[in-house]
Amino acid sequence: MAAVISMLEDLSALAALTVQRAAGRFAERGWTPRGKVRDGVETSWDKDGIGAWIRTFSSGTVTVSFTVWIRDVDASGYFDDVEAVYEEGEQALARFLPEIENSALAAHLAEAEQTADDEDEFIALRKWTLDGRTLTASVVQPDADLPVMVVVALEAEPA
């Protein structure tokens, strides 16, 4: 998880978070590109079993996400006990949160209010503002036949 915290510290120090600058920081820090090039820029990275993605939305918002824990679906394509898997994800999130809260980022974090959309989208969530950006640590399952994951995301609105 140290690689994630280090990248978050590095990315939060950028004056403007862009896909190009984020990709440059991943390359500088020795993350391995995974061959997902969009508009000439690598957008998918891996280091020590942690996946990272850089996305730009039509609004211009740039999000850098890290999957720090993942539990894939059973052979059936679902979970026999989805509540137990959600609880396992919440425990993984609880283990990771102190790494954020005890990092150099802590001095710049302010608790952010969760929205109704957040409650619908996430199983569990902590959300902060970080020097005008949004930092989210969450447990998420995008669809019933997809893995449950703990994801940390840094999101920057366009300047």
C-alpha positions in Angstrom: 0.0 0.0 0.0 3.0 2.2 0.4 3.2 2.6 -3.4 -0.4 3.9 -3.5 0.2 6.4 -0.7 3.4 7.5 -2.4 1.6 8.0 -5.7 -1.3 9.9 -4.1 1.2 12.2 -2.4 3.0 12.8 -5.7 -0.2 13.3 -7.7 -1.7 15.7 -5.1 1.4 17.9 -5.4 0.8 18.5 -9.1 -0.4 22.0 -9.8 -2.9 20.5 -12.4 -3.8 16.8 -12.5 -3.8 15.8 -16.2 -3.6 12.4 -17.8 -0.2 13.1 -19.2 1.3 14.3 -15.9 -0.2 11.4 -14.0 1.2 8.9 -16.6 4.6 10.5 -16.3 4.5 10.1 -12.5 3.6 6.4 -12.8 6.5 5.9 -15.2 8.9 7.8 -13.0 7.9 5.7 -9.9 8.5 2.4 -11.7 4.9 1.3 -12.2 4.5 -1.1 -15.1 2.3 0.0 -18.1 -0.5 -2.5 -19.0 -1.0 -1.5 -22.6 -4.2 0.5 -22.3 -3.2 3.5 -24.4 -5.8 6.2 -25.0 -5.0 9.4 -27.0 -1.3 8.4 -27.0 -1.1 8.1 -23.2 -0.8 4.9 -21.1 -3.8 4.8 -18.8 -3.4 1.5 -17.0 -0.6 0.7 -14.6 0.5 -2.1 -12.2 2.8 -2.3 -9.2 3.1 -5.0 -6.6 -0.3 -6.5 -7.6 -2.1 -3.1 -7.3 -3.8 -1.9 -10.4 -4.1 1.8 -11.3 -6.2 3.6 -13.9 -6.2 7.1 -15.2 -9.5 8.3 -16.7 -10.7 11.5 -18.2 -14.4 12.2 -18.4 -16.2 14.4 -21.0 -16.5 17.1 -18.4 -12.7 17.2 -18.3 -12.5 15.6 -14.8 -9.4 13.5 -14.4 -9.6 10.5 -12.0 -6.7 8.3 -10.9 -8.0 5.1 -9.2 -6.1 2.3 -7.4 -7.6 -1.1 -6.6 -5.9 -2.0 -3.3 -8.0 -5.1 -2.6 -10.2 -7.4 -4.8 -12.4 -10.4 -4.2 -13.6 -12.0 -7.4 -16.9 -13.7 -7.9 -17.3 -17.4 -7.3 -17.2 -20.0 -10.1 -21.0 -19.5 -10.4 -20.4 -15.9 -11.5 -21.9 -14.6 -8.2 -21.1 -14.8 -4.4 -22.8 -17.4 -2.3 -22.8 -15.0 0.6 -22.4 -11.5 -0.8 -22.9 -9.9 2.7 -19.9 -11.7 4.0 -17.8 -10.5 1.0 -19.0 -6.9 1.6 -18.0 -7.3 5.2 -14.6 -8.6 4.1 -14.2 -5.6 1.9 -15.2 -3.2 4.7 -12.5 -4.8 6.9 -9.9 -4.4 4.1 -10.9 -0.7 3.8 -10.6 -0.3 7.6 -7.1 -1.7 7.5 -6.1 0.7 4.7 -7.7 4.0 6.0 -5.0 4.5 8.7 -2.3 4.5 5.9 -4.1 7.5 4.4 -4.8 9.2 7.7 -1.3 8.8 9.0 0.4 9.8 5.7 1.8 13.2 4.7 -1.6 13.8 3.0 -3.4 14.0 6.5 -2.5 17.6 7.0 -4.3 18.5 3.8 -7.4 16.3 4.2 -10.8 17.7 5.2 -13.7 15.3 5.6 -16.2 15.7 2.7 -19.9 15.2 2.9 -21.3 12.1 1.3 -24.1 12.5 -1.2 -27.1 10.4 -1.9 -25.4 9.2 -5.1 -22.4 8.1 -2.9 -24.7 6.0 -0.8 -26.1 4.3 -3.9 -22.8 3.7 -5.6 -20.6 2.5 -2.7 -20.9 -0.3 -0.1 -18.7 1.7 2.3 -17.0 5.0 1.8 -14.7 7.7 3.3 -14.4 10.9 1.4 -12.2 13.9 1.8 -11.2 17.1 0.0 -7.5 17.3 -0.7 -6.4 20.8 -1.8 -9.5 21.3 -4.0 -9.6 17.7 -5.2 -11.7 14.8 -4.0 -10.1 11.7 -2.4 -12.3 8.7 -2.0 -11.6 5.3 -0.3 -14.4 2.9 -0.8 -15.7 -0.6 -1.1 -17.5 -1.0 -4.4 -19.1 -3.7 -6.6 -20.1 -2.1 -9.9 -22.4 -5.0 -10.9 -23.6 -8.3 -9.3 -21.3 -10.4 -11.5 -18.2 -8.3 -10.9 -15.6 -8.4 -8.1 -15.9 -6.5 -4.8 -13.0 -4.1 -4.6 -11.5 -1.5 -2.3 -10.7 1.4 -4.5 -8.9 4.7 -3.7 -9.5 7.5 -6.2 -8.2 11.0 -6.6 -10.4 13.2 -8.7 -9.7 16.6 -10.1 -12.1 18.9 -11.8 -10.8 20.8 -14.8 -9.0 24.0 -14.0 
